[in-house]
Amino acid sequence: MKNPASFAFLAAAALLAVSANLCAEDAGGEADRAKKNFEASYTAAAKAIKEDDWATAETVLDAALKALGDNEHPNKIAAQVLHKKAVKINTERKASAAALSSAQELLRLEQWDEAEKLFQKAKELGADEASVKKGLDAAAAGKAKAAGDKPAEEPAKAAEEKPAADAGAPSIEPPVAEADAYRTAMRAGLEALGKKDWDTAIANLEKALKAKPGDKAAESSLAEARREKEKVEAAKTAAAQPAKPAEQPLPAPASLRREDWTQGTGSNTMWAANLLHLNEGDEKWKTMLTGNFRVSIAIEAQMDHRSFVCIELRPDKKDRKGDTPKRIIGWGSKEGSGPYLMVDGETAGSKPGQPAAKQIMLSFRRDGQRIVFYCNGEQVAETWKVPAEAGLWLYVTGKGIMNGAKLEKD
């Protein structure tokens, strides 16, 4: 007859092996899904590049790399290189289109020299050659006309007579006086914009818009001047404000004092000298925490499938109103998990798993409405749901020995 103990051991080992294989299959399944999503997006990007659609290529390649994440793939490096190239090409195309559009506006304003420079810049940035040539020819003709030299191709007749049918038609252009006012204000505004004299630019561009409401060139130039002025004013304001004090480091846990703690309701914690054996129970800090604070707890425990270690903040009953959470739990480990923060039963953030056996330090930092949870000094997650004035009670729960704690308040 087989040894029952031996049989039980073999059965347990087989069960653990099956469980490990299932976990490996789950992990492998996620990696396979990530690779399939990457391959689908990468194929779409290759098609877009073939059609010279770099805007679509950039978007799809970005999605492909995000889908792949930290997983490896033979085309990962190629995707990264192509994404970088797509960003560069799209940036250059946007710049060339903007330069060409601005040059055409300046041409319409009869700013021949400035228009010519911008058409040359658009050419350097790779703008459409036919549009650039047409603009440069128009700028040259305008300069020649302004200098009193008629282009060879200009007909002798100054202007053709309008058809009789148009004789009484209203003009879509503003009256001559308003057109002159618009051009004068627009020139002054653009010159001030080039000199970074934002106030003068804004004043003149507003005049240009008043003379010609809805003008796109004036509107875009005015928006740029206002935006740049806001940046300058923001920089001045920031420079005038005192520097924000550096964030205080988390306190290192010190030896426990029994008088700071009280046993939780129904708990079975036990003190031995200045060490607290949690025994799956909880212990409560006697003093309610108010204002900004930093608190650290040191616990020795097994970080395996039997682990159960956390610190918790519970708002005082009088402060439990509105969206205020009832429980904020910072887990150091639960059944072998990595540290994570839970707010009313929902995970707010996590970190990779802990070693099998280790003393860990769990900490909370409160700064106004912001409460941050740390494990071994590394931020795990945070929540902004707690009102700044809410009083909080601190609990320590789990399996293990708490051997240190320290609280600091601002």
C-alpha positions in Angstrom: 0.0 0.0 0.0 1.4 3.4 -0.9 2.3 5.9 1.8 -0.6 8.3 2.2 1.7 11.2 3.1 3.8 10.5 0.0 0.7 10.4 -2.1 -0.5 13.7 -0.7 2.8 15.3 -1.4 2.9 14.2 -5.0 -0.7 15.4 -5.5 0.2 18.8 -4.1 3.3 19.0 -6.3 1.2 18.1 -9.4 -1.4 20.7 -8.6 1.3 23.4 -8.1 2.8 22.4 -11.5 -0.6 22.7 -13.3 -1.1 26.1 -11.6 2.3 27.3 -12.7 1.6 26.2 -16.3 -1.7 28.0 -16.3 -0.1 31.2 -15.1 2.6 30.9 -17.8 -0.1 30.3 -20.4 -1.9 33.5 -19.3 1.3 35.5 -19.5 2.1 34.0 -22.9 -1.4 34.8 -24.1 -1.1 38.4 -23.2 2.3 38.6 -25.0 0.8 36.9 -28.1 -2.1 39.3 -28.2 0.3 42.3 -27.9 2.4 40.9 -30.8 -0.7 40.3 -33.0 -1.9 43.9 -32.4 1.5 45.2 -33.2 1.7 43.2 -36.5 -1.7 44.5 -37.6 -0.8 48.1 -36.9 2.7 47.7 -38.5 1.2 46.3 -41.7 -1.2 49.3 -41.9 1.7 51.7 -41.4 3.7 50.0 -44.2 0.8 50.5 -46.5 0.4 54.2 -45.6 4.1 54.8 -46.1 3.9 53.2 -49.6 1.1 55.7 -50.4 3.2 58.6 -49.0 0.6 59.1 -46.2 3.1 59.8 -43.4 0.4 61.4 -41.2 -1.5 58.0 -41.0 1.8 56.2 -40.7 2.8 58.2 -37.6 -0.5 57.5 -35.9 -0.5 53.8 -36.7 3.1 53.3 -35.8 2.5 55.0 -32.4 -0.4 52.6 -31.8 1.7 49.6 -32.9 4.6 50.4 -30.4 2.2 51.1 -27.6 0.4 47.8 -28.3 3.8 45.9 -28.2 4.9 47.6 -25.0 8.0 45.9 -23.4 7.5 42.7 -25.5 10.1 42.0 -28.2 9.4 41.6 -32.0 11.7 41.3 -35.1 10.1 44.5 -36.5 10.2 46.5 -33.3 13.4 48.5 -34.1 12.2 49.1 -37.7 8.9 50.5 -36.3 10.8 52.8 -33.9 13.0 54.1 -36.8 10.0 54.6 -39.1 8.0 56.3 -36.4 10.8 58.8 -35.8 11.1 59.4 -39.6 7.3 59.9 -39.8 7.4 62.5 -37.0 10.2 64.4 -38.8 8.5 64.3 -42.2 5.1 65.5 -40.8 6.8 68.3 -38.8 8.6 69.5 -42.0 5.4 69.3 -44.1 3.4 71.3 -41.5 6.2 73.9 -41.4 6.3 74.1 -45.2 2.5 74.5 -45.5 2.5 77.2 -42.8 5.3 79.1 -44.6 3.6 78.8 -48.0 0.2 80.0 -46.5 1.9 83.0 -44.7 3.8 83.9 -47.9 0.6 84.0 -49.9 -1.0 86.2 -47.3 1.9 88.6 -47.4 1.7 88.6 -51.2 -2.0 89.7 -50.9 -0.9 92.5 -48.6 1.7 93.6 -51.2 4.6 92.9 -48.8 6.8 91.8 -51.7 10.2 91.4 -50.0 8.7 89.5 -47.0 6.6 87.3 -49.3 9.7 86.5 -51.4 11.7 85.4 -48.3 8.8 83.2 -47.1 8.4 81.6 -50.5 12.1 80.8 -50.5 11.8 79.3 -47.0 8.8 77.3 -48.1 10.9 76.0 -51.0 13.7 75.0 -48.6 11.1 73.1 -46.5 9.9 71.1 -49.5 6.7 73.0 -50.4 5.0 72.4 -53.8 7.4 73.7 -56.5 4.6 75.0 -58.8 3.0 77.1 -56.0 6.4 78.4 -54.9 7.4 79.4 -58.4 4.1 81.2 -59.0 4.5 83.1 -55.7 8.1 84.1 -56.4 7.1 85.4 -59.9 4.2 87.4 -58.4 6.5 88.9 -55.7 9.1 89.8 -58.4 6.4 91.4 -60.5 5.1 93.3 -57.5 8.5 94.6 -56.6 9.1 95.7 -60.2 5.8 97.5 -60.4 6.4 99.3 -57.0 9.8 100.5 -58.4 8.1 101.9 -61.5 9.2 99.2 -64.0 6.4 97.5 -65.9 7.0 93.8 -66.5 7.4 92.9 -70.2 4.3 90.8 -70.2 2.1 93.5 -68.8 -0.4 94.7 -71.4 -0.4 98.3 -72.4 -3.9 98.8 -71.3 -4.0 99.5 -67.6 -7.3 97.7 -67.0 -10.0 96.0 -68.9 -13.4 97.5 -69.0 -15.9 95.6 -66.8 -19.0 94.1 -68.6 -22.0 96.3 -68.4 -23.8 93.6 -66.4 -21.3 94.2 -63.5 -21.7 98.0 -63.6 -23.9 98.3 -60.5 -22.7 95.2 -58.7 -21.4 95.8 -55.1 -17.7 95.3 -54.5 -16.6 92.4 -52.2 -13.5 94.4 -51.3 -13.7 97.0 -48.5 -13.9 100.7 -49.4 -10.5 102.2 -50.4 -10.1 104.1 -47.1 -10.8 100.9 -45.1 -8.5 98.9 -47.3 -5.6 101.4 -46.8 -6.3 101.3 -43.0 -6.2 97.5 -43.1 -2.9 97.4 -45.0 -1.2 100.0 -42.9 -2.3 98.4 -39.6 -1.4 94.9 -40.9 2.1 96.0 -42.0 2.8 97.6 -38.6 1.4 94.6 -36.8 3.5 92.1 -38.7 6.7 94.2 -38.3 6.1 94.4 -34.5 5.4 90.7 -34.4 8.8 90.1 -36.1 10.5 92.4 -33.4 8.7 90.5 -30.6 7.0 93.8 -29.6 3.8 92.0 -28.6 1.8 95.0 -27.3 2.4 97.0 -30.5 1.6 94.0 -32.6 -1.7 93.3 -30.7 -2.8 97.0 -31.0 -2.2 97.2 -34.8 -3.6 93.7 -35.6 -6.7 94.6 -33.7 -7.0 97.8 -35.9 -6.5 95.6 -39.0 -9.4 93.3 -37.8 -11.6 96.3 -37.2 -11.0 97.6 -40.7 -11.5 94.1 -42.2 -13.5 91.9 -39.8 -13.0 88.1 -40.2 -9.7 88.4 -42.0 -7.8 85.1 -41.4 -4.3 86.6 -41.7 -5.1 89.2 -39.0 -6.8 86.7 -36.8 -4.0 84.2 -36.8 -1.3 86.8 -36.4 -3.3 88.4 -33.5 -3.7 85.0 -31.8 0.1 84.4 -32.1 0.9 87.8 -30.6 -1.5 87.3 -27.7 -0.1 83.7 -27.1 3.5 85.0 -27.0 2.6 87.8 -24.7 0.9 85.4 -22.3 4.1 83.3 -22.2 6.2 86.3 -21.3 3.8 87.4 -18.6 3.6 83.8 -17.2 7.4 83.7 -17.1 7.6 87.0 -15.2 5.0 85.8 -12.7 6.8 82.5 -12.2 10.1 84.4 -11.6 8.5 86.7 -9.1 7.0 83.8 -7.0 9.1 82.2 -4.3 10.4 78.7 -5.1 8.3 75.8 -3.9 10.0 74.2 -0.9 11.5 70.8 -1.6 9.4 67.8 -0.6 10.3 66.5 2.8 11.8 62.9 2.7 9.7 60.1 4.2 10.6 59.4 7.9 12.6 56.3 8.8 10.7 54.1 11.2 11.8 54.4 14.8 11.3 52.0 17.7 7.6 51.4 18.6 5.9 52.9 21.7 3.0 51.0 23.0 1.3 54.1 24.2 0.9 55.3 20.6 -1.2 52.3 19.6 -4.5 50.6 20.6 -5.8 47.2 19.5 -8.5 47.2 16.8 -12.0 45.9 17.6 -11.9 42.0 17.6 -8.2 42.0 16.8 -5.7 39.5 18.2 -2.5 41.4 18.0 0.1 40.9 20.7 3.0 42.9 22.1 6.4 41.4 23.0 8.7 44.1 24.4 8.5 46.8 21.7 7.6 44.5 18.9 4.0 44.1 17.7 2.9 40.6 16.5 0.0 41.4 14.1 -1.3 37.8 13.9 -3.8 38.7 11.1 -5.1 41.4 13.4 -5.1 45.2 13.2 -3.7 48.0 15.4 -4.8 51.6 15.4 -2.8 54.8 15.9 -4.4 56.5 18.9 -4.2 60.0 17.5 -6.3 61.2 14.6 -4.1 62.5 11.7 -5.0 66.0 10.5 -3.2 68.4 8.2 -0.3 67.4 6.1 1.8 64.4 7.4 4.2 61.6 6.5 4.1 58.3 8.3 6.2 55.1 7.8 5.7 51.6 9.2 8.3 48.8 9.2 7.1 45.2 9.1 8.9 41.8 8.9 6.7 39.3 7.0 6.7 36.5 4.4 6.0 37.9 1.0 4.7 34.7 -0.5 1.2 33.2 -1.2 0.4 33.4 2.6 1.2 37.2 2.8 -1.2 39.7 4.1 0.3 43.1 5.0 -1.2 46.6 4.6 -1.7 50.0 6.2 -5.0 51.8 6.0 -6.5 55.3 6.3 -10.1 55.7 7.4 -11.7 59.2 7.5 -13.3 60.1 10.8 -17.1 59.5 10.8 -17.9 63.2 10.7 -15.8 63.6 7.6 -17.3 60.7 5.6 -19.5 62.7 3.2 -19.8 63.3 -0.5 -17.1 61.5 -2.5 -14.8 61.0 0.5 -13.7 57.4 0.4 -14.3 55.1 3.4 -11.2 53.1 3.0 -7.7 53.8 1.6 -5.6 50.7 1.8 -1.9 50.5 0.9 -1.0 46.9 0.4 2.6 45.8 0.8 1.7 42.3 -0.3 -1.5 40.2 -0.5 -1.0 36.5 -1.3 2.3 37.2 -3.0 1.2 40.3 -5.0 3.3 43.4 -5.5 2.4 46.5 -3.5 -0.8 48.3 -4.6 -3.2 51.0 -3.5 -6.9 50.4 -3.2 -9.5 53.2 -2.8 -13.0 51.9 -1.8 -12.3 48.5 -3.3 -10.8 49.8 -6.6 -7.1 49.6 -7.5 -5.5 53.0 -7.9 -2.0 51.8 -9.0 0.5 49.0 -8.4 4.2 48.0 -8.6 6.0 44.7 -9.4 6.1 41.9 -6.7 8.2 41.7 -3.6 10.9 39.1 -2.7 9.8 36.1 -0.8 11.0 37.2 2.6 11.9 40.8 3.5 11.3 43.6 5.9 9.3 46.2 4.1 8.5 49.9 4.8 5.0 51.1 4.0 4.3 54.9 4.0 1.6 57.4 3.4 2.2 61.1 2.6 -0.6 63.6 2.8 -0.4 67.0 1.0 -3.7 68.8 1.0 -6.2 66.6 -0.8 -3.4 64.4 -2.2 -2.5 61.2 -0.4 0.4 59.1 -1.8 1.2 55.5 -0.9 4.9 54.2 -0.9 6.5 50.8 -0.5 10.2 50.9 0.5 10.4 54.6 -0.4 9.1 54.2 -3.9 5.8 55.8 -4.9 3.2 53.2 -5.8 0.0 55.3 -6.4 -2.0 58.3 -5.2 -5.5 59.6 -4.7 -6.9 63.1 -4.7 -10.4 62.2 -3.3 -9.8 63.2 0.4 -10.8 66.7 1.5 -7.8 68.6 2.9 -9.5 69.2 6.3 -10.7 65.5 6.8 -9.3 63.8 9.9 -7.9 60.3 9.3 -7.3 57.2 11.5 -4.3 55.0 10.7 -4.5 51.2 10.9 -1.8 48.5 10.4 -3.1 45.0 9.5 -1.6 41.7 8.5 0.6 38.7 9.2 4.0 39.6 10.5 5.9 41.6 13.1 5.7 45.4 13.2 9.0 46.7 14.6 9.0 50.4 13.8 6.9 53.4 13.0 7.3 57.2 12.8 5.0 60.1 12.1 6.0 63.6 11.0 3.6 66.6 10.5 4.1 69.9 8.8 
